[in-house]
Amino acid sequence: MRDLETVAIAIETAETGHLVFGTLHTTGSARTVNRIIDAFPANQQEQIRAQLSVALLCVISQVLLPKADASGLVAAFEVMIMTPAIGNLIRKNETNKIPSTIQTSRKVGMITLDDYLLDLVKKGVITREIALEAAQDDKDLETRL
């Protein structure tokens, strides 16, 4: 979704009950939500936040990384599922709090990119250096590694 018209049509279509898949070149759920909102003029952003908090079901962010054994690439994901807490953060323009909400919601299927990277390093799939390069918060991930 590269332009305002496409984003607006996607949101309108989702609000009518249709399942809409869209792609954006962003890394992380909060950045994805912000990119959608920022596509609109400032005077429409509050309305778009309200619409997204109802119409959005899930954000899956993906990054491809080289495997530690150099045998190819592996995908690392961030998964944000719309819950009342996430919807509330979007409505209140507190998207900066989305990562911590995702981190505490693993039991409902959510995972932060950094947690996924940590899991890949622990399994030996990717190197520590690659994980730190791809991390949303490299200092925090380094501490946890």
Number of C-alpha atoms within 10 A of each C-alpha: 17 13 10 15 11 12 17 16 13 18 19 16 14 19 16 9 9 12 12 15 10 10 11 12 12 15 18 24 23 19 17 19 19 17 16 21 22 14 18 18 11 10 8 12 18 17 14 21 22 16 18 22 22 19 22 18 15 14 20 18 23 17 15 12 19 16 18 18 11 9 8 10 15 16 14 21 21 22 21 27 19 19 18 11 13 20 24 17 18 26 20 13 16 13 20 13 13 21 22 10 19 25 17 12 16 14 9 11 10 22 22 28 28 25 18 18 27 22 16 20 19 13 10 13 18 23 19 18 12 15 25 19 11 17 22 16 12 14 11 12 17 14 7 10 14
